[in-house]
C-alpha cells in the first residue's frame, strides 16, 4: 500500500474544515434572514396603529 492513500488525522482535518466553514456560513445566512424578517414584522406591528393618524 502506498503512503499517498493513507488517511491521517491531518488529511481528515483538511477535508472537514472547508465543509464546516460552508455549513457555518449557510446557517449564519439563514439565521440572519430569519432575524431581519422577524425584526421587520415587529417594527410594522408596533407602528400599524399609527397609520390612520397620518403620521
C-alpha positions in Angstrom: 0.0 0.0 0.0 1.4 3.4 -0.9 1.7 6.2 1.5 -0.4 8.5 -0.8 -3.6 6.7 0.1 -3.2 6.6 3.8 -5.7 8.6 5.8 -4.0 10.6 8.6 -5.6 13.0 11.1 -4.2 16.0 9.3 -5.9 14.9 6.0 -9.2 14.3 7.7 -8.9 17.8 9.3 -8.0 19.3 6.0 -11.1 17.7 4.4 -13.6 18.8 7.1 -12.6 22.4 7.7 -13.9 23.7 4.4 -17.1 21.7 4.9 -17.6 23.0 8.4 -16.9 26.6 7.1 -19.5 26.2 4.4 -22.1 24.9 6.8 -21.4 27.7 9.3 -21.8 30.3 6.5 -25.1 28.8 5.3 -26.5 28.5 8.9 -25.4 32.1 9.6 -27.1 33.4 6.4 -30.3 31.6 7.3 -30.3 32.9 10.8 -29.6 36.5 9.6 -32.5 36.3 7.1 -34.9 35.0 9.8 -33.8 37.7 12.3 -34.3 40.5 9.7 -37.7 39.3 8.8 -38.7 38.9 12.4 -37.4 42.4 13.2 -39.3 43.9 10.3 -42.5 42.2 11.4 -42.1 43.5 15.0 -41.4 47.0 13.6 -44.5 47.1 11.4 -46.7 45.6 14.2 -45.5 48.4 16.5 -46.4 51.2 14.1 -49.5 49.8 12.4 -51.8 51.6 14.8 -50.5 55.0 13.7 -51.2 54.5 10.0 -54.7 56.1 10.4 -53.3 59.2 12.2 -51.5 60.5 9.1 -48.1 60.5 10.9 
